[in-house]
Each structure stands twice: as structure tokens, then as C-alpha cells.
Amino acid sequence: MELKNIKIIGGVGVLLAILSVIPGLGIFAGIAGLVLVFIAISELSKLTKNKKIYDNFLVSFILQIVLATVGGLALIGMNVRRIFMGSMLYYGYIIPNRRFPNFNFGAKRHPFGLFEGPFSNFGLRENLGIGIIIVSVVFGLILYGILVARSYYLKKSYEEISKETQVEYFRTAGNLMFIGSILSIILVGLLVYFIGYIFEVVAFFSLKDNLEVSTQESPPPLL
């Protein structure tokens, strides 16, 4: 595949990946974008005869799939928990209370009129709350670790692309995404990561139509 086709496929792929944040159809745009970028990187690796480009990106690609899978499981778990808690309240208190309105099912009321269901007597609500917090923290740490690892291998791949194509935007994009993933534990990291996506788009569309080996020293990366 020619370099001019690679830059179009890669650039469009990154743009579609950015659209993945849109609810609904965004997930399909994200999948299509990820596949297009994978094809572009694979062909670029063949064209430059640099296997490190493909190998590092492949690890990043696999980690991206794992990240999406774990994130999806977390969302499913949240919905299941919501359904479970709603069902427990409905069948454990609302229906019995309708049938036997004068019977106390262990319900209590706070001074401000707040309701405590019958399961509070057994400590079920407290245990569920602690369990949910623990599971949320574990899933969060797993997602964080996968995101950082994924960005690291993407950074390594883009460093090799930058060496081969003399397009320093790739190196800048990789650095920004890696730094953004580390800082993603705070909100500013997400902004840095998004800026990395912008540089990734610019990097692909900055590729020349033909691969040229430059003997001149390339300008330093922006980051």
C-alpha cells in the first residue's frame, strides 16, 4: 500500500476513534476507527520494514480491546447492581407493605423522615455498599493500569514511526497520550489525552505521499 493511502486510512481512522465518545453510534465509529488505524500501522510497518512499529502497536491494540471489555463489564455490573437493589426494595418492602399495611417489616425512619428498609437490620445495605466500593476501586485500578500500558506501547510504536517518516507529530502524539494516561486519575489527564488524539490526526495527514529517507537532522518533537 502506498504512503498516501496509509495517511488517509490512518487519519480517518483516528477521527472515527475520536467520535467514539458520542453515545449510541459512537461505539461503532470507534470500532471502525480502531480497525482502520490498525491497518494503516500494519501497512506502514511493512513499507518501512520496521517490525517494531507493528509489534508495539499490536500490543497496544490488544490492550485497547481488553480495556474496552473490562470497561463494558464494569458498566454491566453497575446496571445489574441497580436492578438488584431496585428488585430488593420492591419485593422486600413495597409489595409486603401493600398487602399488610399495618405490619412493621423492620422499617425505620430517621428524624428527617428518611426511610430505612427491612434489610438494614441485617446490615445488608452496609455490606453491599462496602462491597460495591471495593469492586469499584479494583476495577478502576485495573482500567488505569491497562490504559497506561496501552499508551506506553502506542508511544513506542509512534517513536519508531517518527524515526522512519521524519514526522515528529507522531512522537508528540505518543508522548501526550502516555502522559495523559498517567494523569487520567485526575481530570486534566483526559484533556492531555484528547490533545494527543488531535496530534495523532495531524501526524497521519502530515505524512508525505512517498517515503523518503532524510539525511538531515529532523526538528525536535514538540513534547
Backbone as JSON, one array per atom type, in Angstrom:
{
  "sequence": "MELKNIKIIGGVGVLLAILSVIPGLGIFAGIAGLVLVFIAISELSKLTKNKKIYDNFLVSFILQIVLATVGGLALIGMNVRRIFMGSMLYYGYIIPNRRFPNFNFGAKRHPFGLFEGPFSNFGLRENLGIGIIIVSVVFGLILYGILVARSYYLKKSYEEISKETQVEYFRTAGNLMFIGSILSIILVGLLVYFIGYIFEVVAFFSLKDNLEVSTQESPPPLL",
  "N": [[0.84, -1.2, 0.0], [0.5, 2.24, -0.8], [2.05, 5.18, 0.61], [0.49, 7.49, 0.6], [-2.08, 6.51, 0.66], [-2.05, 5.22, 3.08], [-1.87, 7.34, 4.91], [-4.35, 8.55, 4.61], [-6.14, 6.51, 5.38], [-5.26, 6.07, 8.02], [-5.59, 8.66, 9.16], [-8.37, 9.14, 8.87], [-9.24, 7.0, 10.38], [-8.39, 7.68, 13.01], [-9.94, 9.97, 13.41], [-12.5, 8.83, 13.42], [-12.21, 7.27, 15.69], [-12.11, 9.24, 17.65], [-14.74, 10.05, 17.61], [-15.95, 8.11, 19.07], [-16.7, 8.8, 21.6], [-19.23, 9.76, 21.5], [-22.48, 9.02, 22.53], [-24.29, 5.99, 21.81], [-24.23, 5.51, 18.49], [-21.57, 6.05, 18.48], [-19.92, 4.02, 19.43], [-19.71, 2.21, 17.32], [-18.42, 3.77, 15.44], [-16.02, 4.09, 16.8], [-15.0, 1.45, 16.85], [-14.7, 0.95, 14.09], [-12.85, 2.95, 13.51], [-10.64, 2.13, 15.05], [-9.95, -0.24, 13.76], [-9.25, 0.72, 11.22], [-7.01, 2.32, 11.83], [-5.32, 0.32, 12.76], [-4.9, -1.13, 10.39], [-3.58, 0.82, 8.89], [-1.23, 1.25, 10.41], [-0.11, -1.3, 10.29], [0.42, -1.57, 7.54], [2.17, 0.54, 7.23], [4.3, -0.34, 8.75], [5.15, -2.49, 7.2], [5.9, -1.12, 4.9], [8.03, 0.49, 5.72], [9.67, -1.45, 6.61], [10.12, -1.9, 9.27], [9.76, -3.73, 11.94], [9.26, -3.22, 14.59], [7.42, -1.2, 14.75], [4.94, -2.37, 14.12], [4.83, -4.48, 16.02], [4.84, -3.24, 18.58], [2.53, -1.67, 18.33], [0.64, -3.66, 18.02], [0.52, -4.86, 20.55], [-0.48, -2.67, 21.94], [-2.94, -2.44, 20.65], [-4.23, -4.84, 21.35], [-4.39, -4.48, 24.13], [-6.09, -2.3, 24.11], [-8.49, -3.48, 23.31], [-8.89, -5.2, 25.47], [-9.19, -3.27, 27.45], [-11.57, -2.0, 26.64], [-13.29, -4.17, 26.95], [-13.17, -4.78, 29.72], [-14.09, -2.34, 30.7], [-16.68, -2.4, 29.64], [-17.74, -4.59, 31.04], [-17.73, -3.49, 33.58], [-19.68, -1.49, 33.33], [-21.91, -3.09, 32.81], [-22.03, -4.46, 35.23], [-22.69, -2.34, 36.96], [-25.27, -1.74, 36.07], [-26.58, -4.16, 36.62], [-26.37, -4.19, 39.38], [-27.97, -1.99, 39.99], [-30.47, -2.9, 39.13], [-30.76, -5.09, 40.83], [-30.8, -3.9, 43.4], [-33.1, -2.35, 43.13], [-35.04, -4.34, 42.73], [-34.82, -5.7, 45.15], [-35.74, -3.8, 46.95], [-38.33, -3.46, 45.98], [-39.63, -6.04, 46.06], [-39.0, -6.78, 48.62], [-40.01, -4.9, 50.38], [-41.99, -2.99, 49.37], [-44.14, -4.45, 48.08], [-44.9, -6.36, 50.19], [-45.65, -4.43, 52.11], [-47.82, -3.22, 50.93], [-49.67, -5.27, 50.97], [-49.89, -5.87, 53.66], [-50.43, -3.38, 55.32], [-50.41, -2.47, 57.96], [-48.48, -3.8, 59.3], [-45.26, -3.97, 60.73], [-42.4, -4.17, 58.97], [-39.84, -4.19, 59.88], [-39.04, -1.75, 59.19], [-37.59, 1.45, 59.52], [-37.53, 4.9, 60.52], [-35.77, 7.87, 60.02], [-35.2, 10.89, 61.95], [-35.63, 12.91, 60.1], [-37.41, 11.89, 58.36], [-36.4, 10.07, 56.6], [-36.17, 6.91, 54.96], [-35.46, 3.65, 56.15], [-34.96, 0.5, 55.0], [-36.19, -2.94, 55.56], [-33.98, -4.57, 55.31], [-31.93, -3.3, 56.44], [-31.67, -3.99, 59.08], [-30.23, -6.29, 59.13], [-27.8, -5.54, 58.32], [-27.36, -5.61, 55.63], [-27.46, -3.64, 53.67], [-25.28, -1.99, 54.32], [-23.13, -3.78, 54.01], [-23.36, -4.34, 51.29], [-22.81, -1.82, 50.28], [-20.11, -1.42, 51.05], [-18.94, -3.53, 49.66], [-19.48, -2.78, 47.01], [-17.96, -0.46, 46.8], [-15.35, -1.5, 47.12], [-15.17, -3.23, 44.88], [-15.48, -1.34, 42.84], [-13.18, 0.24, 43.18], [-11.18, -1.66, 42.64], [-11.77, -2.36, 39.95], [-11.37, 0.16, 38.84], [-8.6, 0.57, 39.25], [-7.59, -1.51, 37.71], [-8.47, -0.76, 35.13], [-7.08, 1.65, 34.91], [-4.38, 0.78, 34.98], [-4.29, -0.78, 32.63], [-4.82, 1.18, 30.71], [-2.57, 2.88, 30.95], [-0.5, 1.09, 30.26], [-1.28, 0.44, 27.66], [-1.01, 2.94, 26.4], [1.71, 3.31, 26.67], [2.9, 1.36, 24.97], [1.83, 2.23, 22.58], [3.08, 4.69, 22.39], [5.74, 3.81, 22.07], [5.55, 2.61, 19.55], [4.86, 4.81, 17.94], [7.11, 6.36, 18.22], [8.96, 4.94, 16.71], [7.75, 5.19, 14.21], [8.03, 7.91, 13.85], [10.8, 8.11, 13.59], [11.19, 6.8, 11.16], [9.64, 8.19, 9.28], [10.17, 10.85, 9.62], [8.3, 12.54, 10.7], [7.55, 14.36, 13.27], [5.28, 14.76, 14.71], [4.09, 12.37, 15.34], [5.66, 11.35, 17.42], [5.17, 13.32, 19.32], [2.39, 13.01, 19.69], [2.31, 10.41, 20.78], [3.75, 10.81, 23.17], [2.08, 12.67, 24.49], [-0.27, 11.16, 24.83], [0.65, 9.15, 26.48], [1.48, 10.56, 28.77], [-0.97, 11.72, 29.37], [-2.48, 9.44, 30.0], [-1.26, 8.62, 32.36], [-1.88, 10.77, 33.98], [-4.58, 10.53, 34.02], [-5.95, 9.83, 36.24], [-6.65, 12.1, 37.42], [-8.72, 14.83, 36.3], [-7.44, 16.49, 34.45], [-5.75, 14.9, 33.0], [-7.33, 13.59, 31.1], [-7.86, 15.63, 29.31], [-5.29, 16.16, 28.32], [-4.82, 13.71, 27.1], [-6.76, 13.77, 25.09], [-5.81, 15.9, 23.55], [-3.57, 14.64, 22.6], [-4.77, 12.87, 20.79], [-5.57, 14.72, 18.85], [-3.09, 15.57, 17.84], [-2.34, 13.14, 16.81], [-4.06, 12.81, 14.64], [-3.17, 14.97, 13.06], [-0.58, 14.09, 12.63], [-0.84, 11.79, 10.97], [-2.0, 12.92, 8.65], [0.07, 14.5, 7.95], [1.93, 12.97, 6.77], [4.04, 12.27, 3.99], [3.42, 11.76, 0.46], [5.08, 9.91, -0.6], [7.55, 7.72, 0.68], [10.44, 8.97, 2.04], [13.86, 8.83, 2.73], [15.47, 10.75, 4.91], [18.49, 12.56, 5.2], [19.04, 14.68, 6.7], [19.06, 16.3, 9.88], [16.25, 15.84, 11.86], [13.67, 18.08, 13.07], [13.28, 18.82, 16.59], [10.89, 17.08, 18.7], [7.66, 18.4, 19.68], [7.04, 17.79, 22.23]],
  "CA": [[0.0, 0.0, 0.0], [1.27, 3.48, -0.89], [2.01, 6.01, 1.81], [-0.61, 8.45, 0.51], [-3.29, 5.8, 1.09], [-1.9, 4.94, 4.51], [-2.16, 8.54, 5.71], [-5.8, 8.78, 4.58], [-6.77, 5.49, 6.22], [-4.93, 6.34, 9.42], [-6.2, 9.91, 9.61], [-9.82, 8.92, 9.02], [-9.42, 6.08, 11.5], [-8.27, 8.41, 14.27], [-11.13, 10.82, 13.52], [-13.62, 7.97, 13.84], [-11.95, 6.87, 17.08], [-12.49, 10.37, 18.5], [-16.21, 10.08, 17.66], [-16.44, 7.03, 19.93], [-17.22, 9.37, 22.85], [-20.64, 10.07, 21.29], [-23.32, 7.89, 22.94], [-25.03, 5.31, 20.75], [-23.48, 5.11, 17.3], [-20.15, 6.32, 18.68], [-19.17, 2.77, 19.64], [-19.43, 1.64, 16.0], [-17.38, 4.63, 14.86], [-14.78, 3.78, 17.49], [-14.51, 0.15, 16.38], [-14.24, 1.14, 12.71], [-11.62, 3.75, 13.56], [-9.55, 1.31, 15.58], [-9.56, -1.19, 12.71], [-8.56, 1.47, 10.16], [-5.68, 2.69, 12.32], [-4.53, -0.92, 12.79], [-4.5, -1.42, 9.01], [-2.6, 1.83, 8.49], [0.05, 0.99, 11.09], [0.42, -2.55, 9.76], [0.98, -1.3, 6.21], [3.33, 1.42, 7.41], [5.39, -1.18, 9.23], [5.66, -3.24, 6.04], [6.52, -0.2, 3.96], [9.31, 0.94, 6.28], [10.41, -2.65, 7.0], [10.43, -1.77, 10.7], [8.81, -4.61, 12.63], [8.94, -2.68, 15.91], [6.2, -0.39, 14.63], [3.77, -3.26, 14.2], [4.83, -5.27, 17.26], [4.4, -2.38, 19.7], [1.14, -1.28, 18.14], [-0.2, -4.84, 18.23], [0.3, -4.96, 22.0], [-1.39, -1.57, 22.29], [-4.25, -2.78, 20.08], [-4.82, -5.89, 22.2], [-4.73, -3.85, 25.41], [-7.26, -1.46, 23.88], [-9.64, -4.38, 23.31], [-9.08, -5.62, 26.87], [-9.69, -2.1, 28.17], [-12.98, -1.84, 26.3], [-14.03, -5.3, 27.52], [-13.27, -4.58, 31.17], [-14.98, -1.2, 30.9], [-18.04, -2.86, 29.37], [-18.16, -5.42, 32.17], [-18.0, -2.59, 34.7], [-20.98, -0.87, 33.09], [-22.93, -4.12, 33.0], [-22.12, -4.69, 36.67], [-23.41, -1.23, 37.56], [-26.69, -1.89, 35.75], [-27.09, -5.31, 37.37], [-26.49, -3.76, 40.77], [-29.13, -1.11, 40.08], [-31.66, -3.74, 39.02], [-30.84, -5.92, 42.04], [-31.23, -3.07, 44.51], [-34.49, -1.99, 42.9], [-35.88, -5.52, 42.97], [-34.81, -6.0, 46.57], [-36.63, -2.85, 47.61], [-39.72, -3.67, 45.54], [-40.19, -7.29, 46.57], [-38.74, -6.95, 50.05], [-40.73, -3.96, 51.24], [-43.16, -2.32, 48.79], [-45.25, -5.39, 47.92], [-45.42, -6.78, 51.5], [-46.27, -3.31, 52.81], [-49.13, -3.0, 50.33], [-50.58, -6.34, 51.4], [-50.07, -5.79, 55.12], [-50.01, -2.0, 55.6], [-50.3, -2.19, 59.39], [-47.43, -4.63, 59.88], [-43.93, -3.36, 60.66], [-41.46, -5.12, 58.37], [-38.48, -3.83, 60.28], [-38.7, -0.45, 58.63], [-37.31, 2.52, 60.46], [-37.49, 6.23, 59.94], [-34.91, 8.84, 60.66], [-35.92, 12.1, 62.38], [-35.97, 13.75, 58.96], [-38.35, 11.18, 57.52], [-35.73, 9.18, 55.66], [-36.59, 5.53, 55.16], [-34.52, 2.54, 56.2], [-35.71, -0.72, 54.7], [-36.05, -4.05, 56.48], [-32.69, -5.23, 55.18], [-30.95, -2.57, 57.24], [-31.5, -4.66, 60.37], [-29.25, -7.37, 58.96], [-26.55, -4.96, 57.84], [-27.16, -5.96, 54.23], [-27.18, -2.45, 52.89], [-23.91, -1.56, 54.61], [-22.2, -4.73, 53.39], [-23.41, -4.13, 49.85], [-22.12, -0.56, 49.99], [-18.66, -1.65, 51.15], [-18.55, -4.4, 48.55], [-19.52, -2.0, 45.77], [-16.8, 0.44, 46.82], [-14.15, -2.3, 46.88], [-15.18, -3.67, 43.48], [-15.27, -0.16, 42.01], [-11.76, 0.61, 43.28], [-10.4, -2.69, 41.94], [-11.98, -2.18, 38.52], [-10.74, 1.41, 38.46], [-7.15, 0.36, 39.19], [-7.32, -2.36, 36.54], [-8.64, 0.08, 33.94], [-5.98, 2.62, 34.91], [-3.16, 0.07, 34.61], [-4.37, -1.16, 31.22], [-4.72, 2.4, 29.91], [-1.17, 3.33, 30.96], [0.28, 0.13, 29.48], [-1.67, 0.61, 26.26], [-0.42, 4.19, 25.91], [3.16, 3.14, 26.62], [3.26, 0.64, 23.74], [1.5, 3.12, 21.47], [4.18, 5.66, 22.36], [6.91, 3.14, 21.49], [5.28, 2.43, 18.13], [4.9, 6.11, 17.27], [8.51, 6.8, 18.2], [9.58, 4.28, 15.55], [7.19, 5.81, 13.0], [8.65, 9.23, 13.74], [12.16, 7.92, 13.07], [11.16, 6.35, 9.77], [8.95, 9.13, 8.39], [10.59, 12.22, 9.93], [7.13, 13.31, 11.14], [7.69, 14.39, 14.73], [3.96, 14.8, 15.35], [3.82, 11.04, 15.9], [6.32, 11.27, 18.72], [4.44, 14.21, 20.22], [1.11, 12.37, 19.99], [2.57, 9.3, 21.69], [4.12, 11.34, 24.49], [0.9, 13.27, 25.12], [-1.19, 10.11, 25.25], [1.24, 8.44, 27.62], [1.38, 11.46, 29.92], [-2.39, 11.85, 29.68], [-2.95, 8.22, 30.65], [-0.76, 8.63, 33.73], [-2.61, 11.82, 34.7], [-6.02, 10.32, 33.87], [-6.54, 9.67, 37.56], [-7.25, 13.41, 37.64], [-9.42, 15.21, 35.08], [-6.56, 17.15, 33.48], [-5.16, 13.87, 32.16], [-8.22, 13.32, 29.97], [-7.66, 16.71, 28.35], [-3.99, 15.91, 27.69], [-5.0, 12.54, 26.24], [-7.53, 14.21, 23.92], [-4.89, 16.69, 22.72], [-2.75, 13.64, 21.92], [-5.55, 12.41, 19.64], [-5.5, 15.76, 17.82], [-1.76, 15.47, 17.22], [-2.31, 11.89, 16.06], [-4.7, 13.11, 13.35], [-2.24, 15.83, 12.32], [0.59, 13.28, 12.26], [-1.16, 10.96, 9.81], [-2.2, 13.75, 7.47], [1.35, 15.16, 7.64], [2.77, 12.03, 6.03], [4.22, 12.58, 2.58], [2.83, 10.76, -0.43], [6.1, 8.88, -0.83], [8.5, 7.59, 1.78], [11.77, 9.47, 1.72], [14.83, 8.71, 3.81], [16.14, 12.04, 5.03], [19.81, 12.53, 5.84], [19.13, 15.85, 7.55], [18.58, 16.11, 11.25], [14.85, 16.25, 11.97], [13.43, 19.01, 14.18], [12.92, 18.14, 17.83], [9.45, 16.97, 18.92], [7.06, 19.46, 20.48], [7.0, 17.33, 23.62]],
  "C": [[0.88, 1.25, 0.0], [1.06, 4.34, 0.34], [0.85, 7.0, 1.78], [-1.94, 7.8, 0.9], [-3.25, 5.51, 2.59], [-2.28, 6.15, 5.34], [-3.65, 8.85, 5.72], [-6.52, 7.8, 5.49], [-6.51, 5.76, 7.69], [-5.6, 7.58, 9.95], [-7.7, 9.78, 9.82], [-10.1, 8.0, 10.2], [-9.36, 6.77, 12.84], [-9.48, 9.32, 14.48], [-12.34, 10.02, 13.97], [-13.45, 7.53, 15.29], [-12.34, 7.99, 18.05], [-14.0, 10.43, 18.67], [-16.79, 9.01, 18.57], [-17.01, 7.55, 21.25], [-18.7, 9.72, 22.73], [-21.48, 8.86, 21.68], [-24.05, 7.28, 21.74], [-24.14, 4.85, 19.63], [-21.98, 5.33, 17.45], [-19.32, 5.06, 18.84], [-18.81, 2.12, 18.31], [-18.36, 2.46, 15.28], [-16.03, 4.33, 15.49], [-14.16, 2.48, 17.02], [-13.95, 0.27, 14.96], [-12.94, 1.93, 12.67], [-10.43, 2.96, 14.03], [-9.03, 0.34, 14.53], [-8.78, -0.47, 11.61], [-7.15, 1.87, 10.59], [-4.77, 1.46, 12.36], [-4.03, -1.26, 11.39], [-3.4, -0.45, 8.57], [-1.24, 1.56, 9.12], [0.7, -0.28, 10.55], [1.09, -2.33, 8.4], [2.2, -0.4, 6.3], [4.54, 0.65, 7.9], [6.01, -1.98, 8.09], [6.43, -2.32, 5.1], [7.9, 0.25, 4.43], [10.23, -0.22, 6.66], [10.91, -2.56, 8.45], [9.39, -2.55, 11.49], [8.41, -4.08, 14.01], [7.67, -1.85, 15.89], [4.97, -1.26, 14.83], [3.7, -3.99, 15.54], [4.33, -4.45, 18.45], [2.94, -1.98, 19.56], [0.2, -2.46, 18.36], [-0.5, -5.03, 19.71], [-0.67, -3.88, 22.46], [-2.81, -1.86, 21.82], [-4.96, -3.82, 20.94], [-5.24, -5.31, 23.55], [-5.94, -2.93, 25.28], [-8.54, -2.3, 23.91], [-9.94, -4.84, 24.73], [-9.67, -4.48, 27.69], [-11.17, -1.89, 27.92], [-13.83, -2.94, 26.92], [-14.24, -5.12, 29.02], [-14.2, -3.41, 31.49], [-16.44, -1.57, 30.66], [-18.58, -3.71, 30.5], [-18.49, -4.56, 33.39], [-19.35, -1.93, 34.55], [-22.11, -1.86, 33.29], [-23.13, -4.39, 34.49], [-22.89, -3.59, 37.38], [-24.91, -1.34, 37.3], [-27.32, -3.04, 36.49], [-27.3, -4.93, 38.83], [-27.72, -2.89, 40.95], [-30.43, -1.91, 40.03], [-31.86, -4.56, 40.29], [-31.36, -5.11, 43.22], [-32.68, -2.65, 44.37], [-35.43, -3.14, 43.17], [-35.96, -5.85, 44.45], [-35.75, -5.07, 47.33], [-38.09, -3.13, 47.27], [-40.34, -4.91, 46.17], [-40.0, -7.46, 48.07], [-39.52, -6.02, 50.94], [-42.03, -3.46, 50.62], [-44.35, -3.27, 48.68], [-45.77, -5.89, 49.26], [-46.14, -5.65, 52.23], [-47.65, -2.99, 52.24], [-50.14, -4.05, 50.81], [-50.88, -6.26, 52.89], [-49.62, -4.4, 55.59], [-49.79, -1.7, 57.07], [-49.18, -2.97, 60.07], [-46.08, -3.96, 59.68], [-42.93, -4.39, 60.16], [-40.02, -4.78, 58.73], [-38.05, -2.5, 59.74], [-38.5, 0.57, 59.73], [-37.33, 3.85, 59.73], [-36.56, 7.12, 60.74], [-35.73, 10.04, 61.11], [-36.35, 12.98, 61.22], [-36.88, 13.04, 57.97], [-37.72, 10.27, 56.5], [-36.02, 7.73, 56.0], [-35.4, 4.58, 55.23], [-35.31, 1.26, 56.02], [-35.45, -1.82, 55.69], [-34.7, -4.72, 56.43], [-31.61, -4.53, 55.99], [-30.68, -3.25, 58.56], [-30.43, -5.75, 60.29], [-27.91, -6.85, 58.45], [-26.3, -5.21, 56.37], [-26.79, -4.75, 53.39], [-25.75, -1.97, 53.08], [-22.89, -2.46, 53.94], [-22.17, -4.56, 51.87], [-22.65, -2.86, 49.47], [-20.62, -0.72, 50.03], [-18.17, -2.5, 49.99], [-18.5, -3.65, 47.23], [-18.32, -1.07, 45.69], [-15.52, -0.32, 46.5], [-14.05, -2.72, 45.42], [-14.9, -2.49, 42.54], [-13.81, 0.27, 42.0], [-10.89, -0.37, 42.5], [-10.53, -2.52, 40.43], [-11.3, -0.89, 38.04], [-9.23, 1.28, 38.32], [-6.77, -0.5, 37.99], [-7.41, -1.55, 35.25], [-7.49, 1.08, 33.8], [-4.68, 1.96, 34.45], [-3.14, -0.31, 33.13], [-4.2, 0.06, 30.33], [-3.28, 2.9, 29.83], [-0.3, 2.41, 30.11], [-0.01, 0.27, 27.99], [-1.01, 1.84, 25.66], [1.1, 4.09, 25.79], [3.59, 2.45, 25.32], [2.89, 1.45, 22.5], [2.59, 4.17, 21.29], [5.41, 5.06, 21.71], [6.75, 2.97, 19.98], [5.42, 3.75, 17.37], [6.3, 6.71, 17.26], [9.23, 6.21, 16.99], [9.06, 4.89, 14.25], [7.83, 7.17, 12.77], [10.06, 9.13, 13.18], [12.15, 7.61, 11.58], [10.6, 7.4, 8.82], [9.38, 10.57, 8.57], [9.4, 13.13, 10.28], [7.11, 13.28, 12.67], [6.35, 14.48, 15.46], [3.58, 13.44, 15.94], [4.42, 10.9, 17.29], [5.58, 12.13, 19.76], [3.11, 13.6, 20.65], [1.29, 11.23, 20.99], [2.91, 9.77, 23.09], [2.92, 11.92, 25.23], [-0.08, 12.21, 25.62], [-0.65, 9.35, 26.46], [1.14, 9.28, 28.88], [-0.08, 11.6, 30.36], [-2.94, 10.63, 30.39], [-2.49, 8.17, 32.1], [-1.55, 9.63, 34.58], [-4.12, 11.63, 34.64], [-6.72, 10.11, 35.2], [-7.11, 11.01, 38.05], [-7.78, 13.9, 36.29], [-8.5, 15.83, 34.04], [-5.92, 16.13, 32.54], [-6.0, 13.55, 30.95], [-8.07, 14.39, 28.9], [-6.35, 16.52, 27.6], [-4.09, 14.75, 26.71], [-5.73, 12.94, 24.96], [-6.66, 15.05, 22.99], [-3.95, 15.75, 21.96], [-3.45, 13.08, 20.69], [-5.49, 13.43, 18.5], [-4.16, 15.71, 17.09], [-1.64, 14.18, 16.4], [-2.95, 12.08, 14.68], [-3.76, 13.93, 12.48], [-1.05, 15.02, 11.82], [0.31, 12.45, 11.01], [-1.3, 11.8, 8.55], [-0.95, 14.54, 7.1], [2.31, 14.23, 6.9], [2.87, 12.45, 4.56], [3.63, 11.46, 1.73], [3.8, 9.62, -0.72], [7.09, 8.89, 0.32], [9.88, 8.02, 1.32], [12.66, 9.32, 2.94], [15.65, 9.98, 3.85], [17.47, 11.88, 5.74], [20.0, 13.73, 6.76], [18.56, 15.55, 8.92], [17.16, 16.65, 11.35], [14.68, 17.19, 13.14], [13.0, 18.26, 15.42], [11.41, 18.08, 17.99], [8.96, 18.11, 19.79], [7.01, 19.09, 21.95], [7.78, 16.03, 23.77]]
}
